[in-house]
Amino acid sequence: MKKHGITLKLFTITVVFLFMFISAVILIQSLFFEKFYVTQKTKELKTNVEKFKANYNNYTPNNIFNAMSDFEDKNNAKIAILENNGTLKLIQQPLVKEKQSRDSETMMLAINNWISSLENYFDVLSTKKTIVYTFKHPSLYTDNLVLVSPVLANGEIKDIVFVLSTLQPVGEAASITRKYYIYVYIAAVILIAILSLIYSKMISKPLISLNSTASKIAELDFSAKCPVNSNDEIGSLGKTLNFLSEKLGITLNELKTANENLKGDIEKEKQLEKMRKEFIASVSHELKSPISVISGFAEGLKDGIPKGDDITYYLDVIIDESKNMNSLVCDMLDLSQLESGNFKLNMLGFNITQFINSIYKKFQNSINDKHLKLNISDDMSNVVVYGDPYRIEQVINNLISNAIRYTPHNKTITIALKAQENSILIQIENEGSFIEKVDLDRIWDKFYKVDKSGNKHLGGTGLGLSIVKNILYLHKSNFGVLNTDAGVCFYFTLAIIEP
């Protein structure tokens, strides 16, 4: 592992985190296990003593010993009944003599200790409430839980229930558990180290591969392919980078081929050479920013800069920039086909009103996000036009998305259909700033943007209107853009099929 590599950093972070976690768990259990046990034991004894007292007045001399025996078996405790002055009244004797002697001795010592402790003794007599405390055997040094609860009759103490439960088993269990945890701790540390190494390599290996591929693409080496094939975000990123590399390679190869075929005429070659240089400059300018972002964020992931949720953020940024580059490549491919001169339209008849209604609904979320109002006005509901539905959808998609992008919040976009001789006029108007006269004709050029600030929020790929222009040329459409009183209106015509 490299000294500053992401593998070492992931390994170190994972080991430290899991080491601290298992240490904290073991420490908490070691420190608080006994306290937790005593607390739970106290609550359970209190509950069961109250149940015993609830049936106390119903017990007969014959069955009270059975009840006391059941209580001792269920609670692993010793129970005795005292007079209200502390004199022993009833006690259950064990069957084994040795145990009888030891338990009876401990019980009598505990009773005498309670009576001699004036504070505890008078606390029960005065408050008439249950008290709980611990009693240590003076010679055996074992801890015992003592519960003293008065039995009331007409508001007066009739008898006193005295319960003694040894805490020796939990002490022994806690001592053994501490020794057991030593072995668990050693095994956990070894397992953590192994798992952390595996985990860090699983994460870092594909990231290093992605970084290498992104660096080659940044150097315009589009033959690079990412070998990551997992079905997660990293795998998706790898597939996107591979697709991007392939598409960019195809596009640049097509441009080189096209350039070789345009050397026949000297004057035409000069013009085409100028166009090629402008196109490559524009493509390089458009690709430079996302490629730099991908490379930068991939380097950040490689160096382990992001932590926790920031890793997902870095991956999301790389994926988003890859998608933007993919969108640009697809637009370039579409434009290349349309400008080739050999492109053939698939002309069909279709209902233009239903067609537009099905398209604008896809933009409903974007419209709602900016609180825009959409007006659709048409005088016709059954007009059938003649055109290529797929390409006309591209035209309407571009014009509506442009309208949404440049319309201020809470303003209006209007889509209108108007009948003309043998054709229908489709208008898409948005409220907002006007387009300067110098820009009205140039907005149809490749990579030309009205917004010169480089604002990514407003700017698209710069190819949308150029694609629209070429599609409408092939449809022999009358199209254009003009400034209106409210804002800007794009329009085009389509031939009508007569019924």
Residue pairs with C-beta under 8 A, 6 or more apart in sequence:
1 7
1 8
1 11
2 8
4 303
5 204
5 302
5 304
6 200
6 203
6 204
6 207
6 208
6 301
6 302
6 303
6 304
7 200
7 201
7 204
7 205
8 200
9 200
9 304
10 196
10 199
10 200
10 203
10 204
10 304
11 196
11 197
11 199
11 200
13 307
14 192
14 195
14 196
14 199
14 200
15 192
15 193
15 196
18 192
18 195
18 196
19 189
19 192
22 185
22 188
22 189
22 192
23 185
26 181
26 184
26 185
29 177
29 181
30 174
30 177
30 178
30 181
33 170
33 174
33 177
34 170
34 171
34 174
37 167
37 170
38 134
38 145
38 167
38 170
41 145
41 165
41 167
41 170
42 132
42 145
42 147
44 75
45 75
45 77
45 132
45 145
45 147
45 163
45 165
46 130
46 132
46 147
46 149
48 71
48 74
48 75
49 130
49 147
49 149
49 161
49 163
50 149
52 67
52 71
52 79
52 161
53 149
53 151
53 161
55 67
56 151
56 159
56 161
57 153
59 67
64 81
64 90
65 90
65 92
68 79
68 81
68 90
68 92
69 92
71 77
71 79
72 78
72 79
72 92
75 163
75 165
76 165
76 166
77 145
77 163
77 164
77 165
78 92
78 103
78 106
78 107
78 163
78 164
78 165
79 91
79 92
79 161
79 162
79 163
79 164
80 88
80 89
80 90
80 91
80 92
80 107
80 111
80 161
80 162
80 163
80 164
81 88
81 89
81 90
81 91
81 159
81 160
81 161
81 162
82 88
82 89
82 111
82 159
82 160
82 161
82 162
83 89
83 159
83 160
84 125
84 150
84 156
84 157
84 158
84 159
84 160
86 111
86 114
86 115
86 121
86 160
88 108
88 111
89 159
91 104
91 107
93 100
93 104
94 100
94 103
106 137
106 140
106 144
106 164
106 166
107 162
107 164
109 135
109 137
109 138
110 135
110 144
110 146
110 162
110 164
111 162
113 135
114 120
114 121
114 146
114 148
114 162
115 121
120 131
120 133
120 148
123 131
124 130
124 131
124 148
124 150
124 160
125 150
125 157
128 150
128 152
128 157
129 150
130 147
130 148
130 149
130 150
131 147
131 148
131 149
132 145
132 146
132 147
132 148
133 146
134 143
134 144
134 145
134 146
134 167
135 143
135 144
135 145
135 146
135 164
136 142
136 143
136 144
137 144
142 166
142 167
142 168
143 166
143 167
143 168
143 171
144 164
144 165
144 166
144 167
145 164
145 165
145 166
145 167
146 162
146 163
146 164
147 161
147 162
147 163
147 165
148 160
148 161
148 162
148 163
149 160
149 161
149 163
150 157
150 158
150 159
150 160
150 161
151 157
151 158
151 159
151 160
151 161
152 158
204 302
206 228
206 230
206 234
206 235
206 238
207 234
207 298
207 301
207 302
208 302
209 226
209 227
209 228
209 238
210 226
210 228
210 234
210 237
210 238
210 241
210 298
210 301
210 318
211 295
211 298
211 299
211 301
211 302
212 224
213 224
213 225
213 226
213 238
213 241
213 242
213 245
214 241
214 291
214 294
214 295
214 298
214 318
215 295
215 298
216 223
216 224
217 224
217 241
217 244
217 245
217 248
217 291
217 294
218 291
218 292
218 294
218 295
222 245
222 246
222 248
222 249
222 252
223 245
223 249
224 245
225 242
225 245
226 238
226 239
226 241
226 242
227 238
228 234
228 235
228 237
228 238
229 235
229 238
229 239
230 238
233 312
233 315
233 316
233 319
234 315
236 319
237 315
237 318
237 319
237 322
240 319
240 322
240 323
240 326
241 294
241 322
243 326
244 322
244 325
244 326
244 329
247 326
247 329
247 330
247 333
248 287
248 325
248 329
250 333
251 329
251 332
251 333
251 336
254 336
255 276
255 279
255 280
255 336
258 336
259 272
259 273
259 276
262 268
262 269
262 272
263 269
279 446
279 447
282 446
282 447
282 462
283 328
283 332
285 447
286 328
286 447
286 461
286 462
287 325
287 328
290 321
290 322
290 324
290 325
291 321
291 325
293 317
293 318
293 321
294 318
294 321
294 322
297 314
297 317
297 318
298 318
300 306
300 314
301 311
301 314
301 315
306 313
306 314
327 461
328 461
328 463
331 461
331 463
331 464
331 467
332 463
334 394
334 463
334 467
335 446
335 463
335 466
335 467
335 470
337 343
338 467
338 470
338 471
338 474
339 470
343 474
345 387
345 388
345 391
345 474
345 475
346 388
346 389
346 390
347 386
347 387
347 388
348 386
348 387
348 388
348 389
349 384
349 385
349 386
349 497
350 384
350 385
350 387
350 389
351 382
351 383
351 384
352 383
352 384
352 385
352 417
352 424
352 426
352 494
353 378
353 380
353 381
353 382
353 383
353 417
355 389
355 392
355 393
355 396
356 376
356 396
356 415
356 417
356 426
357 376
359 393
359 396
359 397
359 400
360 374
360 376
360 396
360 400
360 415
362 397
363 400
363 401
363 404
366 401
366 404
367 374
367 404
367 413
370 404
370 407
370 408
370 409
370 410
371 409
371 410
372 404
372 407
372 409
372 410
372 411
372 412
372 413
373 410
373 411
373 412
373 413
374 412
374 413
374 414
374 415
375 412
375 413
375 414
375 415
376 414
376 415
376 416
377 414
377 415
377 416
377 417
378 416
378 417
378 418
379 417
379 418
379 419
380 417
380 419
380 424
383 417
383 419
383 424
383 496
384 496
384 497
384 499
385 424
385 494
385 495
385 496
385 497
386 494
386 495
386 496
386 497
387 475
387 494
387 495
388 471
388 474
388 475
391 471
391 474
391 475
392 471
392 475
392 494
394 467
394 468
394 471
395 468
395 471
395 472
395 492
396 426
396 428
398 464
398 465
398 467
398 468
399 428
399 468
399 490
400 413
400 415
400 428
401 460
401 464
402 430
402 460
402 464
402 465
402 490
403 413
403 428
403 429
403 430
403 490
404 413
404 430
405 458
405 460
406 430
406 432
406 433
406 458
406 488
407 413
407 430
407 431
407 432
407 487
408 431
408 432
411 430
411 431
411 432
411 487
412 430
412 431
412 486
413 428
413 429
413 430
413 431
414 427
414 428
414 429
414 430
415 426
415 427
415 428
416 425
416 426
416 427
416 429
417 424
417 425
417 426
417 427
418 424
418 425
418 427
419 425
419 496
420 493
422 495
422 496
423 478
423 493
423 494
423 495
423 496
424 493
424 494
424 496
425 491
425 492
425 493
426 491
426 492
426 493
426 494
427 489
427 490
427 491
428 489
428 490
428 491
429 484
429 486
429 487
429 488
429 489
429 490
430 487
430 488
430 489
431 486
431 487
432 487
432 488
433 487
433 488
434 483
434 487
434 488
435 443
435 450
435 481
435 483
435 488
436 450
439 448
439 450
440 481
440 482
440 483
442 448
443 450
443 465
443 481
444 465
444 466
444 468
444 469
445 466
446 462
446 463
446 466
447 462
447 463
448 462
449 459
449 462
451 458
451 459
468 479
469 479
472 479
472 492
475 494
475 495
476 495
477 492
477 493
477 494
478 492
478 493
479 490
479 491
479 492
479 493
480 490
480 491
480 492
481 488
481 489
481 490
481 491
482 488
482 489
482 491
483 489
